[in-house]
């Protein structure tokens, strides 16, 4: 049995939001740091920072809510999985929720939003959708 650390990352955020937590703790990796950076740049989370743990490091992600305590992230979904990878070229990068959401793409130029990848003309692996 194999594990999927990115699906675990997205699930921890999804569960933290549904439980109403202010922040969640996630085991750290470079890809997860990049995903957190994109979520912060797009305004889906308040902040994130890496801190040492008993084993390795963890990322503390501060979840973002509106004034009436409704989550900013309405949905977060894993697209490319270990058993079924999804690669696209820059012309086929999908628009999420008619352009209101964000596609996160891992390219040869680094991890970026679908909009940035389309603008730079690079394709790659579609990691997740956020809306």
ZAKE-579021 format. One record per atom (N, C-alpha, C, O): x, y, z; residue in one letter. Coordinates in steps of 0.001 Angstrom, whole numbers, padded with zeros to 6 digits, always signed. Each point is the difference from the previous one (the first is absolute). Last residue first. Example, Ala and Ser with C-alpha at 12.3 -4.5 7.8 and 13.67 -1.06 7.14 Angstrom:
<pts>
+012850-002250+007080S
+000820+001190+000060S
-000770+001090+000730S
+000509+001108+000169S
-000219-006828-000239A
-000890+001190+000000A
+000900+001200+000000A
+001036-000019+000665A
</pts>
This chain:
<pts>
-011213+026039-004955X
-001006+001025-000266X
-000691+000409+001258X
-000882+000858-000031X
+005219-004059-002447X
-000487+000678+001207X
-001030+001031-000431X
+000218+000734-000963X
+002711-005458-000970X
-000904+001119-000258X
-000418+000572+001348X
-000235-000740+000955X
+004920-002265-002606X
-001250+000162+000743X
-000821+001152-000548X
+000504+000859-000724X
+003514-002860-001481X
+000048-000581+001334X
-001359+000074+000682X
-000481-001002+000529X
+002507+000763-005702X
-001042+000713+000740X
-000112-000672+001370X
-000473-001131+000106X
+004838+001345-003499X
-000927-000871+000711X
-000997+000836+000792X
+000400+000839+000807X
+001828+001298-005215X
+000537-000837+001064X
-001071-000869+000603X
-001009-000307-000637X
+002569+004771-003143X
-000956-000972+000503X
+000637-000793+001116X
+001125+000288+000410X
-000293+004914-002700X
+000535-001287+000439X
-001133-000880+000514X
-000932+000485+000643X
+001003+004387-002188X
+000057-000969-001080X
+000627-001324+000387X
+000623-000657-000834X
-001777+004925+003315X
+001408-000286-000296X
+000158-001037-001110X
+001105-000207-000502X
-005477+001404+001987X
+000649+001239-000435X
+001467-000241-000403X
+000491+000585-000966X
-002988-004144+002850X
-000550+000327-001312X
+000715+001224-000576X
+000347+000026-001181X
+000674-001235+005569X
+000562-000986-000927X
-000480+000280-001422X
+000775-000115-000950X
-002569+002716+004456X
+001407+000340-000238X
+000630-000943-001017X
+000769+000431-000859X
-005185-001378+002196X
+000026+001280-000713X
+001437+000396-000348X
+000280+000411-001127X
-001086-004182+003868X
-000294-000287-001398X
+000067+001256-000847X
+000436-000045-001150X
+002561-000045+005526X
-001426-000089-000307X
-000175-000301-001474X
+000911+000209-000800X
+003571-001992+003129X
-000664+001285-000245X
-001479-000211-000258X
-000461-001131-000155X
+005764-001268+001339X
-001436-000127+000262X
-000626+001380-000165X
+000490+000981+000559X
+004022-002210-003388X
-000454+000077+001385X
-001508-000142+000113X
-000702-000143-001001X
+003168-000226-003119X
+000422+001297+000542X
-000443+000187+001443X
+000099+001105+000533X
-001313-004912-003092X
+001457-000052+000013X
+000590+001308+000540X
+001167+000043+000390X
-006036-001249+001368X
+000629+000096-001309X
+001513-000160+000129X
+000530-000133+001103X
-005598-000548+001517X
+001423-000201+000227X
+000674-000066-001367X
-000220-000938-000766X
-004609+003308+002543X
+000712-000806-000993X
+001474-000080+000372X
+000630+001015+000294X
-005994+000366+001503X
+001399+000018+000403X
+000740-001005-000873X
-000347-001180-000041X
-004406+004274-000377X
+000631-001290-000277X
+001462+000140+000410X
+000651+000977-000369X
-005250+001870+001980X
+001409-000052-000359X
+000413-001439-000271X
-000298-000901+000784X
-004644+004077-001040X
+000858-000850+000808X
+001422+000011-000526X
+000333+000746-000921X
-003775+001609-001310X
+000014+000553+001361X
+000881-000823+000934X
+000434+000503+001036X
-001433-001538-005753X
+001044+001005+000170X
+000054+000606+001389X
+000930+000745+000307X
-004024-004258-001674X
-000161+001090-000957X
+001019+001116+000157X
-000244+001128-000428X
+000537-005131+003087X
-001218+000742+000328X
-000161+001224-000898X
-000328+001085+000480X
+004813-002841-001444X
-000748-000565+001126X
-001165+000917+000333X
+000185+001203+000186X
+002898-002482-004774X
-000467+001116+000815X
-000905-000595+001074X
-000871-000817-000300X
+005083-001821-002391X
-001424+000246+000229X
-000262+001259+000818X
+000819+000403+000827X
+003122-001726-004479X
-000129+000190+001449X
-001445+000389+000302X
-000496+000988-000540X
+002626-001863-003897X
-001056-000845+000569X
-000160+000158+001506X
-000729-000776+000617X
+004083+002986-003395X
-001284+000319-000643X
-001155-000760+000642X
-001157+000396-000145X
+005790-001071+001464X
-000504+001308+000444X
-001337+000380-000620X
-000719+000824+000565X
+001678-006002+000111X
+000870+001059-000518X
-000679+001341+000309X
-001128+000033+000491X
+000710-004620+002590X
-000609+000822-001044X
+001055+000942-000578X
+000981+000334+000664X
-001877-005138+002746X
+000907+000989-000582X
-000725+000750-001105X
-000785-000585-000747X
-000135-002982+005109X
-000679+000828-001002X
+000932+001113-000455X
+000270+000941+000747X
-000294-006287+001826X
+000589+001331-000164X
-000724+000760-001104X
-000465-000597-000971X
-000576-003672+004175X
-000513+000588-001239X
+000503+001433-000112X
-000668+000940+000431X
+001845-003742+003252X
-000467-001042-000903X
-000465+000516-001338X
-000146-000771-000948X
+001659+003772+004441X
+001086-000936-000318X
-000426-001095-000980X
+000818-000442-000806X
-003472+004993+000358X
+000264-000909+001119X
+001138-000942-000360X
+000344-000123-001175X
-002804+005153-000274X
+000949-001022-000425X
+000359-000855+001211X
+000494+000514+001003X
-003725+002629+000069X
-000285-000348-001389X
+000892-001152-000452X
-000491-001080-000327X
-001793+003234+005174X
+001203-000570-000611X
-000353-000430-001408X
-001027-000649-000202X
-001477+004623+003195X
-000081-001342-000589X
+001321-000402-000642X
+000625+000788-000710X
-003922+002919+003861X
+001404-000250-000318X
+000082-001467-000426X
-000446-000889+000726X
-003387+005229+000556X
+000322-001344-000451X
+001472-000105-000342X
+000615+000952-000481X
-002431+002895+002577X
-001266-000732-000098X
+000231-001439-000433X
-000768-000892+000360X
+003700+004977+002157X
+000126-001164-000888X
-001324-000760+000024X
-000373-000582+001018X
+000545+004196+001759X
+000326+000570-001312X
+000135-001131-001019X
-000404+000153-001153X
-002771-000452+005700X
+001341-000248-000557X
+000165+000636-001382X
-000944+000057-000788X
-002146+001925+004817X
-000149-000956-001095X
+001374-000191-000643X
+000733+000974-000175X
-002138+002108+003940X
+000611-001310+000286X
-000304-001055-001062X
-000117-001185+000313X
-000883+006077-000288X
-001048-000833+000601X
+000421-001466+000113X
-000841-000898+000051X
+003859+004064-001973X
-000423+000575+001284X
-001059-000854+000701X
+000009-000123+001225X
+003045-002672-004452X
-000595+001327-000167X
-000418+000521+001372X
+000175-000685+001008X
+004065-002759-001625X
-001462+000026+000060X
-000486+001425-000259X
+000763+000955+000147X
+003989-004466-000514X
-000620+001315-000151X
-001517-000138-000031X
-000548-000873-000674X
+005168-001982+002860X
-001135-000014-000914X
-000707+001355+000020X
+000040+000718+000999X
+005160-002337-000036X
-001081+000772+000624X
-001133+000123-001008X
+000153+000639-001041X
+004012-004307+001702X
-000774+000755-000970X
-001147+000677+000735X
-000845-000669+000594X
+005912-001759+000403X
-001223+000493+000632X
-000713+000881-001010X
+000545+001018-000429X
+003166-005181-000069X
-000468+001279-000513X
-001276+000336+000765X
-000941-000793+000024X
+005471-002408+001365X
-001416+000096-000348X
-000273+001390-000562X
+000758+000944+000225X
+003760-004681+000432X
-000593+001326+000140X
-001474-000063-000366X
-000441-000915-000695X
+003945-003098+002731X
-000074+000861-001185X
-000544+001379+000306X
+000302+000591+001036X
-001289-003583+002711X
+000671-000662-001119X
-000161+000898-001215X
-001122+000224-000452X
-000288+001648+004346X
+000767-001081+000620X
+000789-000775-001039X
+001157-000361+000213X
-002066+005139-001870X
-000875-000920+000726X
+000870-001062+000667X
+001226+000035-000105X
-000756+005409-002140X
+000527-001339+000299X
-001009-000825+000797X
-000763+000530+000807X
-000887+003223-004359X
+000607-000051+001328X
+000506-001411+000265X
-000518-000964-000564X
-001588+004740-003491X
+000603-001296+000300X
+000581+000063+001403X
+000606+000998+000389X
-004943+001847-002624X
+001416+000027+000363X
+000452-001397+000382X
-000784-000825+000470X
-003598+004213-002730X
+000579-001312+000278X
+001435+000199+000422X
+000647+000964-000409X
-005844+001915-000422X
+001453-000071+000061X
+000428-001447+000201X
-000828-000871+000266X
-003730+002262-001555X
+000552+001219+000577X
+001517-000013-000041X
+000618+000955-000472X
-003748-003473-003271X
+000412-000170+001395X
+000613+001306+000499X
+000433+000832-000798X
-002255-000899-003534X
-000793-001086+000578X
+000358-000280+001456X
-000841-000486+000756X
+002696+003721-004307X
-000927+000477+001025X
-000871-001072+000626X
-001021+000321+000608X
+004829-000341-003970X
-001340+000079-000581X
-001059+000408+001021X
-001160+000198-000360X
+005709-000828+001693X
+000000+001025-001047X
-001393+000193-000594X
-000379+001122-000335X
+000989-004642+003475X
+000089+001313+000646X
-000053+001123-001039X
-000714+000984+000196X
+000795-005420-001755X
-001265+000236+000701X
+000003+001359+000686X
-001025+000682+000021X
+005032-002084-002062X
-001019+000343-000997X
-001334+000286+000669X
-000678+000961-000365X
+004163-002461+003125X
+000332+001325-000537X
-001062+000449-001013X
-000440+001150+000026X
+000170-005530+001672X
-000400+000992+001007X
+000265+001410-000491X
-000813+000897+000218X
+002326-004419-002887X
-001462+000027-000020X
-000518+001048+000985X
-000924+000751-000312X
+005519-001546+000351X
-000389+000717-001218X
-001523+000085-000125X
-000531+001037-000399X
+002304-003579+003917X
+000323+001412+000232X
-000423+000846-001210X
-000532+001099+000160X
+000171-005738-000544X
-001054+000521+000878X
+000241+001465+000344X
-000951+000769+000138X
+004245-003014-002623X
-001206+000162-000808X
-001138+000561+000842X
-000751+000854-000471X
+004817-001922+002670X
+000153+001157-000881X
-001248+000248-000839X
-000396+001151-000183X
-000294-003393+004921X
+000798-000384-001165X
+000079+001234-000895X
-000759+000951+000183X
-001296-002547+005224X
+000564+000888-001025X
+000701-000741-001134X
+000591-001063+000192X
-005041-000018+003234X
+001418-000342-000191X
+000566+000741-001214X
-000650+000080-001042X
-003382+002085+003781X
+000201-000951-001087X
+001485-000343-000087X
+000831+000905+000079X
-005081+001744+003015X
+001412-000371-000021X
+000178-001139-000991X
-000721-000996+000049X
-003061+005326+000645X
+000247-001441-000062X
+001498-000228-000104X
+000733+000848-000508X
-004512+003316+002337X
+001180-000454-000732X
+000114-001513+000055X
-000549-000661+000882X
-003353+002891+000641X
+000695+001188-000488X
+001264-000362-000759X
+000385+000698-000938X
-005049-003788+001340X
+001282+000308+000638X
+000607+001266-000597X
-000261+000344-001153X
-004060-002928+000201X
+000058+001381+000463X
+001295+000372+000697X
+000027+000963+000766X
-001673-005125-003133X
-000046-000010+001465X
+000082+001410+000581X
-000169+000176+001206X
+000476-000854-005891X
-001315-000529+000402X
-000144-000068+001513X
-001116+000061+000514X
+005278+001338-002329X
-001053+000966-000324X
-001351-000498+000478X
-000768+000757+000594X
+004424-003649-000170X
+000164+001135+000904X
-001079+001047-000216X
-000517+000578+000956X
+000761-004275-003920X
-000529-000385+001313X
+000099+001137+001010X
-000905+000190+000812X
+002787+000485-005110X
-001451-000181-000129X
-000630-000332+001351X
-001037+000559+000358X
+005741-000380-000585X
-000570+001342-000140X
-001524-000078-000059X
-000688+000774+000666X
+002971-004823-000601X
+000169+000673+001292X
-000560+001413-000046X
-000612+000454+000967X
+000687-002917-004977X
-001010-000514+000919X
+000107+000654+001368X
-001020+000290+000625X
+004287+000682-003924X
-001291+000592-000362X
-001105-000444+000950X
-000875+000793+000347X
+005146-002734+000270X
+000078+001455+000216X
-001358+000654-000258X
-000498+000767+000825X
+000971-005312-001947X
-000047+000164+001455X
+000012+001488+000364X
-000756+000427+000873X
+001393-001565-005336X
-001401-000230+000357X
-000188+000157+001503X
-001025+000514+000447X
+005375-000310-001953X
-000721+001193-000449X
-001488-000134+000308X
-000638+000963+000424X
+003619-004628+000509X
+000176+001127+000924X
-000761+001263-000417X
-000415+000775+000861X
-000312-006108-001616X
+000012+001177-000858X
+000093+001229+000899X
-001021+000466+000507X
+002374-006145-000199X
-000680+001176+000537X
+000124+001148-000992X
+000899+000014-000841X
-001029-005720+000323X
+000768+001238-000094X
-000798+001151+000592X
-001230-000022+000020X
+001543-005736+000372X
-000842+001190+000000X
+000883+001248+000000X
+000943+000111+000783X
</pts>
